[in-house]
């Protein structure tokens, strides 16, 4: 039953509004308590915008954003930023999206990060640590990577989720 329960926990939040699914689960697992699986939204800080393109000045704005609780599970603090620009579009990150960030000061090669450049500009890029420099790689062939000394870059966090509002 544990494996079944784990699978239900994974899919139910995404299909919560589908009452047919809930009815089906009640038939196949009548002892299963669906209310136990309710996932309430969690408020996280919305700290402003991040450039997906040319870096922009780091200006913190304070607001909040409700996100599914399972997007912020883990040992790291989380916050959200709104994406400005299209340099990450090949990764599915578009202008106007909200990204969920795990607040971390280290990242692995290839992770999508929010980076602070020269202590005042922020950008959203894929991180590549090279011999004596860092390459902040966009996910858009029309945008050039940023090549910079290791000492001029600070990792502020790693992308762990995305929320898109349909217009």
C-alpha positions as CSV (number, residue, x, y, z in Angstrom):
1,X,0.0,0.0,0.0
2,X,2.9,2.4,0.6
3,X,4.0,2.4,-3.0
4,X,0.4,3.0,-4.1
5,X,0.1,5.8,-1.6
6,X,3.3,7.5,-2.8
7,X,2.0,7.4,-6.4
8,X,-1.3,8.9,-5.4
9,X,0.4,11.6,-3.5
10,X,2.4,12.5,-6.6
11,X,-0.5,12.7,-9.0
12,X,-3.4,13.9,-6.9
13,X,-2.3,17.5,-6.5
14,X,-2.2,17.9,-10.3
15,X,-5.5,16.3,-10.8
16,X,-7.3,17.6,-7.7
17,X,-10.1,19.3,-9.6
18,X,-11.0,16.2,-11.4
19,X,-13.8,14.7,-9.3
20,X,-13.9,11.6,-11.5
21,X,-10.4,10.7,-10.4
22,X,-11.5,11.1,-6.7
23,X,-14.5,8.9,-7.3
24,X,-12.3,6.3,-9.0
25,X,-9.9,6.2,-6.1
26,X,-12.7,5.8,-3.6
27,X,-13.8,2.7,-5.5
28,X,-10.4,1.1,-5.9
29,X,-9.1,2.1,-2.4
30,X,-12.1,2.7,-0.1
31,X,-10.0,2.9,3.0
32,X,-7.8,5.6,1.4
33,X,-8.4,9.1,3.0
34,X,-8.2,11.7,0.2
35,X,-8.5,14.6,2.6
36,X,-5.1,13.5,4.1
37,X,-3.5,14.4,0.8
38,X,-4.8,18.0,0.6
39,X,-1.9,20.2,-0.3
40,X,-2.4,23.8,0.7
41,X,-0.6,26.6,-1.1
42,X,2.3,28.1,0.7
43,X,3.2,31.7,0.7
44,X,6.8,32.5,-0.3
45,X,8.5,35.9,-0.7
46,X,8.2,37.4,-4.2
47,X,11.4,39.5,-4.3
48,X,11.1,41.3,-7.6
49,X,12.4,40.5,-11.1
50,X,15.4,38.8,-12.6
51,X,16.8,39.3,-16.1
52,X,16.7,36.5,-18.6
53,X,18.8,38.5,-21.0
54,X,21.1,41.4,-20.2
55,X,21.7,41.6,-16.4
56,X,19.6,44.1,-14.5
57,X,20.3,46.0,-11.3
58,X,19.4,44.0,-8.2
59,X,16.4,45.8,-6.6
60,X,14.5,43.9,-4.0
61,X,10.7,44.4,-3.9
62,X,8.7,42.7,-1.2
63,X,5.5,40.8,-2.0
64,X,4.4,37.2,-1.7
65,X,3.3,34.4,-4.1
66,X,1.2,31.4,-3.2
67,X,2.8,28.2,-4.6
68,X,2.0,24.5,-4.2
69,X,3.6,23.3,-1.0
70,X,5.4,20.5,-2.7
71,X,7.4,23.1,-4.8
72,X,9.2,24.3,-1.7
73,X,10.0,21.1,0.2
74,X,13.5,20.7,1.4
75,X,16.2,22.2,3.6
76,X,16.6,25.4,1.6
77,X,14.6,28.6,2.0
78,X,12.6,29.5,-1.1
79,X,11.6,32.7,-2.8
80,X,10.1,33.7,-6.1
81,X,11.2,36.1,-8.9
82,X,9.5,37.2,-12.0
83,X,11.4,36.6,-15.2
84,X,12.1,39.6,-17.5
85,X,13.4,38.6,-21.0
86,X,13.7,35.6,-23.2
87,X,17.2,34.3,-22.9
88,X,16.0,31.1,-21.1
89,X,13.2,30.3,-23.5
90,X,14.7,27.0,-24.8
91,X,14.5,25.8,-21.2
92,X,10.8,26.6,-21.1
93,X,11.3,29.8,-19.0
94,X,9.5,32.7,-20.6
95,X,9.2,36.4,-20.0
96,X,6.6,37.0,-17.3
97,X,7.0,33.6,-15.7
98,X,7.6,33.2,-12.0
99,X,10.5,31.1,-11.0
100,X,10.8,29.4,-7.6
101,X,14.4,29.6,-6.2
102,X,16.1,27.5,-3.6
103,X,18.3,30.0,-1.7
104,X,21.7,28.5,-2.1
105,X,25.2,29.9,-2.6
106,X,26.5,26.9,-4.5
107,X,25.3,25.1,-7.7
108,X,26.4,22.3,-9.9
109,X,27.5,22.7,-13.5
110,X,24.4,22.9,-15.7
111,X,22.0,24.1,-13.1
112,X,19.9,27.1,-13.8
113,X,20.8,29.8,-11.3
114,X,20.2,33.4,-10.2
115,X,23.6,35.0,-10.2
116,X,24.8,38.3,-8.8
117,X,27.4,39.9,-11.1
118,X,29.8,42.5,-9.7
119,X,27.7,42.9,-6.6
120,X,24.9,44.8,-8.3
121,X,23.4,43.1,-11.4
122,X,21.3,39.9,-11.4
123,X,20.7,37.4,-14.2
124,X,19.1,34.0,-14.8
125,X,21.4,31.6,-16.6
126,X,22.7,28.1,-16.7
127,X,26.0,27.9,-14.7
128,X,29.2,26.4,-16.1
129,X,32.3,26.5,-13.9
130,X,35.3,26.4,-16.1
131,X,39.0,26.4,-15.3
132,X,39.5,30.0,-14.3
133,X,36.2,31.6,-15.2
134,X,32.4,31.1,-15.0
135,X,30.2,30.9,-18.0
136,X,26.6,32.0,-17.5
137,X,24.9,30.4,-20.5
138,X,21.6,31.5,-21.9
139,X,19.1,29.0,-23.3
140,X,18.6,31.0,-26.4
141,X,21.0,30.9,-29.4
142,X,20.3,34.6,-30.1
143,X,21.9,35.6,-26.8
144,X,25.6,35.5,-26.0
145,X,26.9,33.8,-22.8
146,X,28.4,35.9,-20.0
147,X,32.0,34.9,-19.3
148,X,33.3,36.3,-16.1
149,X,35.9,35.7,-13.4
150,X,34.9,33.4,-10.5
151,X,35.4,36.2,-8.0
152,X,32.9,38.5,-9.8
153,X,30.0,36.1,-9.5
154,X,27.9,35.1,-6.5
155,X,25.2,32.4,-6.7
156,X,22.0,33.5,-5.0
157,X,19.9,30.4,-5.7
158,X,19.0,27.6,-8.0
159,X,15.7,27.3,-9.9
160,X,13.5,24.5,-8.5
161,X,10.1,25.4,-10.0
162,X,8.2,27.6,-12.4
163,X,4.7,29.1,-12.4
164,X,3.2,30.5,-15.5
165,X,0.1,32.6,-15.6
166,X,-1.8,32.2,-18.8
167,X,-2.8,35.4,-20.4
